[in-house]
Amino acid sequence: MTENVIEVRGLRNQFGRHVVHDQLDLDIRRGEILGVVGGSGTGKSVLLRTIVGLNRPAAGTVRVFGQDLKTLSGFAREAIERRWGVMFQNGALFSSLSVRENVEVPLQAIPGLSPESRKALAELKVSMAGLPWLANEKYPSDLSGGMKKRAGLARALALDPEIVFLDEPTAGLDPIGADAFDHLIVELRDALNLSVFMVTHDLDTLHACCDRIAVLAEKRVLTTGTMADMLKVDHPWVHEYFHGPRARAATTTERGKE
């Protein structure tokens, strides 16, 4: 059986009286690209932030690489966190730092790494993210939306992670830029044997990238499966999402495979 790198069990996220998730279960398998979708307010980004420890759940467990994160502290927690990278929706770049300097930030955690080596590694990650050499010295204000996302991805890759979390990676991109980013994610997954947790609403991205899809609804993961599986689900929201007008391209392609 394929190893699970992340296991979420009985998760409850609550803010005041507002319950976002309740009894949520989810597995992410090694080497897969998992797309997480759901309607507005279903807590897609909240789930991502909870898994990486930026939000403390009211109940439930999150196990990463077999370790229960809430039982870890200090060096043990840091060791786990170095094995994943996060690309936030807006890039979350430091505006006062160049692209290369942004990517160097996580590299500062590596003991004994010289400034020259750190610079070289950062430039390598920038290249891996598909940015031109000249982008290294540019500042976030000089970048297009697509370049900011790639810079955020380069920083997420800085420590050679085994898991990459992507929050709406193609949001705001034109179709050509989104398609190029989709292909980049697949190429990096294949080359680096990454496991990818990707929050997205982009049906083309789900079709192009994802091995499985997890649908958030009714405060939990309603269903998981391939795109072909999603087309067979009779839940009203799932059916409307995957069979609606904007789903035509993905639906047509999947049916052509049958």
Secondary structure, DSSP 8 states (H G I E B T S, - for coil): ---EEEEEEEEEEEETTEEEEEEEEEEEETT-EEEEEE-TTS-HHHHHHHHTTSS--SEEEEEETTEEGGG--HHHHHHHHTTEEEE-TT----TTS-HHHHHHHHHTTSTT--HHHHHHHHHHHHHHTT--GGGGG--GGGS-HHHHHHHHHHHHTTT--SEEEEESTTTT--HHHHHHHHHHHHHHHHHHT-EEEEE---HHHHHHH-SEEEEEETTEEEEEE-HHHHTT---HHHHHHHHSGGGHHHHHHHHHH-
